[in-house]
Amino acid sequence: MRASARAQLRRLLGIVNPLGWTILGSGLLLVVAAAYVDWRELWVLAAACLLVFVLALPFLVGRTNVRVDIVLQPERVIAGGSVAAGVRVRNVATHGLLPTMLELPVGSIVHRYAVPRLAPTETHDESFTIRTERRGVIPVGPATTRRGDPLSLLSRDVEWTDVTEILVRPPMVPMDSLGAGLLRDLEGVSTDAVSHSDLAFHALREYVPGDDLRHVHWKSSAKAMAVADDSRLLVRQYLDTRRSHVTLVVDDSATVWTESQDFETAMSVAASILVRATLDEFDTSFVCGTSASSGITGHLALDSVCRAEIGANGLVSSAHRAAVVSPDTSLLFLVSGARGDFESFQRAVVAFPPEVRRYALIVDPSRQSRVTETGGLVVVQIADLHDLGALLRWSVR
């Protein structure tokens, strides 16, 4: 049997609900039993079961032709907030729409609405509120209409929308700027690396074969020739510039977290730093196991925070992936739990160049918040999320 034929057969069999299969199967078994023992009562029960099943078939006749729109405001929210949701059903057929049932899955809950009879172009609106409790992703949809009999023996479902996601961000705390000690020009942060072509003018030097003549400073060259009676040319020399890039790497290994809430605190730490970096106009990247993203606005990284889950990749593997995702990292934060070991931090920072500023953040509610430095790595112990701003205010300076 071809794949298309098998798919069509599955759709046909899917019309029959579990109760419908029960009634149909019972009717057929009663027919066999009645023929074997020749009991009139069994014939009556068999006929009743089969008649009920047959009477359910006409309810499938007809075609539903509607337009369903789902509105979510906002689609990104902080845990504990609410999302205003609305569903609009519009009859786009040229004839009236019989009363039908609309189902809309929201996470693990299915909302069911009875749509009344609608004339052509008539609409029906439903509104509800989605409350969020913790970080994550809440899928909404697809919106499905169901045509079937009152006993739900048979039903024909049609999906009218795709799945829309509500991204629930973790609670965050305000922080001061991360830009202390970083010199910014029009294009980013100046470094000590000398470049032959950039925006940050640094000095003049003598021309050597191979230099781009467009960088010759003719006015200074003319003055030098007049004073020293020398025919050598002077060319501009620049400082290399780049935008600051903040990268967050969170350990997704379950073995480093004492409790699941500690992992959620780490997500709040990461989100707080990413928001601050975005306000400072830094590029941002986030990696936690299989969840990774990088961008300019910070929204992509924050969306990845919503999707991050406990896994088995570990800090070292995630750090090496982050080095590939964001090779221009200038500020690195490695986040792990109380059961993590310092060796993992050391192996993780090896993936980045030595000029990258590195911080190890350890979420451990059982210890006091403090900042230390070990092996050239700034170690920040975080006992409470609200300590983050003060700890980083001291350590980044």
C-alpha positions in Angstrom: 0.0 0.0 0.0 1.3 3.4 -1.0 2.1 6.0 1.7 -0.6 8.3 0.4 -3.2 5.5 0.6 -2.1 4.6 4.1 -2.3 8.2 5.2 -5.8 8.5 3.7 -6.9 5.3 5.5 -5.5 6.7 8.8 -7.5 9.9 8.3 -10.7 7.8 7.6 -10.2 5.6 10.6 -9.4 8.7 12.8 -13.0 9.9 12.3 -14.2 7.1 14.7 -13.6 8.1 18.3 -12.9 5.5 21.1 -16.6 5.4 22.1 -17.5 4.9 18.5 -15.2 1.9 18.2 -16.7 0.5 21.3 -20.3 0.8 20.0 -19.3 -0.6 16.6 -17.3 -3.5 18.1 -20.0 -4.3 20.6 -22.6 -4.4 17.8 -20.6 -6.8 15.6 -19.8 -9.1 18.6 -23.5 -9.1 19.5 -24.4 -10.1 16.0 -22.0 -13.0 16.1 -23.2 -14.0 19.5 -26.9 -13.7 18.5 -26.3 -15.9 15.4 -24.6 -18.5 17.5 -27.1 -18.8 20.4 -30.2 -17.5 18.5 -31.3 -15.2 21.3 -33.8 -12.5 20.3 -32.5 -10.1 23.0 -29.0 -10.2 21.6 -30.4 -9.3 18.1 -32.2 -6.3 19.6 -29.0 -5.1 21.4 -26.9 -5.6 18.3 -29.4 -3.7 16.1 -29.5 -0.9 18.7 -25.7 -0.5 18.7 -25.4 -0.6 14.9 -28.3 1.8 14.5 -26.8 4.4 16.9 -23.5 4.2 14.9 -25.3 4.7 11.6 -27.4 7.6 12.9 -24.1 9.4 13.9 -22.9 9.4 10.2 -25.1 12.2 8.9 -23.6 14.6 11.5 -20.3 14.4 9.5 -22.0 15.7 6.3 -21.2 19.2 5.4 -18.1 21.4 5.2 -16.8 23.9 7.7 -15.2 27.0 6.1 -14.1 29.5 8.6 -11.1 31.8 9.4 -9.7 31.6 12.9 -7.4 34.3 14.2 -5.5 34.1 17.5 -4.2 37.2 19.2 -1.7 37.1 22.1 -0.7 40.2 23.9 2.2 40.2 24.7 3.9 37.1 23.2 6.9 37.6 25.6 6.3 37.9 29.3 8.1 37.6 32.6 7.2 34.6 34.8 4.3 35.6 36.9 2.7 37.9 34.4 -0.4 37.4 32.3 -1.1 37.2 28.6 -4.4 38.5 27.2 -5.6 36.0 24.5 -8.4 36.3 22.0 -9.9 34.0 19.4 -12.0 35.3 16.5 -14.0 32.8 14.3 -15.3 34.2 11.0 -17.6 32.4 8.6 -16.1 32.8 5.2 -18.5 30.5 3.4 -21.4 31.6 1.3 -23.9 29.8 3.5 -24.6 29.7 7.2 -22.4 27.8 9.6 -24.1 25.3 11.9 -23.1 25.3 15.6 -19.7 23.7 16.0 -17.1 23.2 18.7 -13.7 25.0 18.7 -10.8 23.5 20.6 -7.6 25.5 21.4 -4.8 23.8 23.2 -2.9 26.1 25.6 0.1 24.2 27.0 -1.3 21.1 28.6 -4.8 22.5 28.9 -7.4 22.4 26.1 -9.9 25.3 25.9 -13.2 24.4 24.3 -15.7 26.9 23.0 -19.2 26.4 21.5 -19.4 28.5 18.3 -23.1 29.4 17.6 -24.7 29.4 14.2 -23.0 32.0 12.0 -24.4 33.7 9.0 -22.0 34.4 6.1 -19.2 36.9 7.1 -20.5 36.9 10.7 -17.9 36.6 13.5 -17.7 35.1 17.0 -15.2 36.3 19.6 -13.8 34.6 22.7 -11.3 36.0 25.1 -9.4 34.6 28.0 -6.3 35.1 30.1 -3.2 32.9 30.2 -1.4 33.1 33.5 2.3 32.2 33.6 4.0 30.7 36.6 7.6 29.8 35.6 10.1 30.2 32.8 9.5 28.3 29.6 7.6 28.1 26.3 3.8 27.8 26.2 2.5 26.5 22.9 -0.9 27.9 21.8 -2.8 26.0 19.1 -3.6 24.8 16.6 -7.2 25.9 16.7 -9.4 23.0 15.6 -13.1 22.8 14.8 -14.9 19.6 15.4 -17.9 18.4 13.5 -19.6 15.3 15.0 -22.6 13.7 16.6 -23.9 14.6 20.1 -22.6 11.3 21.6 -19.1 11.9 20.2 -19.0 8.6 18.4 -17.7 10.2 15.2 -16.0 13.5 14.7 -14.1 15.3 11.9 -11.4 17.7 13.0 -9.9 20.5 10.9 -6.9 22.6 12.0 -7.1 26.3 11.1 -4.0 27.8 12.7 -0.4 27.0 13.4 1.1 26.7 16.8 2.0 30.1 18.4 4.4 30.3 21.2 4.4 32.4 24.4 7.9 32.9 25.6 8.0 33.2 29.4 11.2 34.8 30.6 12.6 34.2 34.1 12.4 36.9 36.8 15.2 39.5 36.4 17.0 42.1 38.6 18.3 45.5 37.5 22.0 46.0 37.1 24.5 48.8 36.4 26.3 49.1 33.1 28.8 46.4 32.1 30.8 48.9 30.1 33.2 50.0 32.9 36.7 50.1 31.5 35.6 49.7 27.9 36.5 52.5 25.5 33.8 52.9 22.9 34.1 54.7 19.6 31.6 55.0 16.8 31.9 51.4 15.9 32.6 49.7 19.2 35.5 49.1 21.6 39.0 50.2 20.7 41.7 47.6 21.2 45.5 47.8 21.3 45.7 45.9 18.0 47.1 48.0 15.2 45.2 47.9 11.9 46.0 49.2 8.4 42.4 50.1 7.8 39.7 51.0 10.4 37.9 54.0 11.8 40.0 54.8 14.9 43.0 56.9 13.7 46.1 56.3 15.8 49.3 57.7 14.3 51.4 58.3 11.2 54.3 56.1 10.0 56.5 55.9 7.0 55.3 54.3 3.8 56.4 50.8 2.9 55.9 49.0 -0.4 52.5 47.3 -0.4 50.7 50.0 1.6 47.4 51.3 0.2 48.0 54.7 -1.4 44.5 55.7 -0.2 45.9 55.9 3.3 48.7 58.3 2.5 48.4 61.5 4.5 49.5 63.9 1.8 49.4 67.1 3.9 51.7 65.6 6.5 54.0 64.1 3.9 54.3 67.5 2.2 55.3 69.2 5.5 57.9 66.5 6.2 59.4 66.9 2.8 59.6 70.6 3.2 61.3 70.4 6.7 63.6 67.5 6.2 64.1 67.6 2.4 63.0 64.0 2.3 60.8 62.3 -0.3 59.4 59.6 2.0 55.6 59.4 2.3 53.6 59.2 5.6 50.6 56.8 5.9 47.9 56.6 8.4 47.9 53.9 11.0 44.8 52.8 12.8 43.6 51.0 16.0 41.5 48.0 15.4 37.9 48.5 16.6 35.1 46.1 17.5 31.8 46.0 19.3 31.7 44.6 22.7 30.2 41.1 22.8 28.8 39.5 26.0 28.5 35.7 26.0 26.7 33.7 28.6 27.3 30.0 29.0 25.1 28.0 31.5 25.9 24.5 32.6 23.0 22.3 31.7 24.3 19.2 33.5 21.9 18.0 36.2 24.7 16.8 38.4 26.0 20.4 39.2 22.6 21.7 40.5 21.6 20.9 44.1 18.0 21.7 43.3 16.0 22.5 40.2 15.3 25.9 41.5 19.1 26.7 41.4 19.0 26.1 37.7 16.1 28.5 37.4 18.1 31.1 39.4 20.9 30.6 36.9 18.5 31.4 34.1 17.5 34.6 35.9 21.1 35.5 36.3 21.8 35.0 32.6 18.7 36.9 31.6 19.5 39.8 33.9 23.0 40.1 32.4 21.7 39.8 28.8 19.2 42.6 29.4 21.9 44.9 30.8 24.2 44.1 27.9 21.4 44.9 25.4 20.9 48.3 27.2 24.6 48.9 26.9 24.3 48.2 23.1 26.5 45.1 23.3 26.1 42.1 21.0 24.9 39.1 23.0 25.2 35.3 22.9 23.7 32.6 25.0 24.5 28.8 25.1 23.0 26.2 27.4 23.2 22.7 26.1 21.2 22.4 22.9 19.8 26.0 23.3 22.0 28.6 21.6 21.7 31.9 19.8 23.6 35.1 19.0 22.5 38.5 17.8 22.7 42.2 18.1 19.3 43.1 19.8 19.5 40.5 22.6 16.0 39.2 21.9 17.4 36.0 20.3 19.5 35.3 23.4 16.6 35.9 25.8 14.4 33.6 23.7 17.0 30.9 24.1 17.0 31.4 27.8 13.2 30.6 27.7 13.9 27.4 25.8 16.9 26.2 27.9 16.5 22.9 29.7 18.5 20.5 31.9 20.5 18.2 29.6 23.8 16.3 29.5 26.2 18.5 27.4 27.9 20.1 30.4 29.8 23.4 30.8 32.9 22.5 28.8 31.0 21.3 25.7 28.7 24.4 25.8 31.6 26.7 26.2 33.3 25.3 23.1 30.1 25.7 21.2 29.8 29.3 22.4 33.3 30.0 21.0 32.1 28.9 17.6 28.8 30.8 17.9 30.4 34.1 19.1 34.1 34.1 18.1 34.3 37.9 18.8 33.4 37.5 22.5 34.9 40.2 24.7 33.1 39.5 28.0 32.5 35.9 29.1 30.2 34.7 31.9 30.3 31.0 32.8 27.4 29.9 35.1 27.3 26.7 37.1 25.9 25.2 40.3 27.2 24.4 43.7 28.3 20.9 42.7 30.4 22.0 39.8 34.2 21.8 39.9 36.7 24.5 39.2 38.4 22.3 36.7 35.4 22.6 34.4 35.7 26.4 34.5 39.4 26.1 33.6 38.7 23.8 30.7 35.8 26.0 29.5 37.8 29.2 29.3 40.5 27.6 27.2 38.1 27.8 24.2 38.3 31.6 24.2 41.3 33.9 23.5 43.3 35.2 26.5 42.2 38.8 26.0 38.6 37.9 26.8 37.4 39.0 30.3 36.2 35.9 32.1 33.9 35.5 35.0 32.8 32.3 36.7 29.3 32.6 38.4 28.4 29.9 40.9 24.8 29.7 42.1 24.9 28.3 45.6 22.2 29.4 48.1 24.0 27.5 51.0 27.0 29.9 50.9 27.5 33.6 51.4 27.6 35.8 48.3 31.2 37.0 47.6 33.7 37.7 44.8 37.2 36.1 44.7 39.8 35.6 42.0 41.5 32.3 41.3 43.9 31.4 38.5 43.2 34.6 36.6 39.4 33.9 36.7 37.0 36.1 38.7 34.8 33.8 40.7 31.4 35.2 41.8 29.5 33.2 44.4 25.7 34.0 44.2 23.6 33.0 47.2 20.6 35.1 46.1 19.5 36.6 42.8 19.2 40.1 44.3 22.9 40.1 45.1 23.8 39.9 41.5 23.9 43.6 40.8 26.1 44.5 43.7 28.5 41.6 43.0 29.0 42.5 39.4 29.2 46.2 40.2 32.3 45.5 42.2 33.8 42.7 40.1 33.6 44.3 36.6 35.6 47.4 37.7 
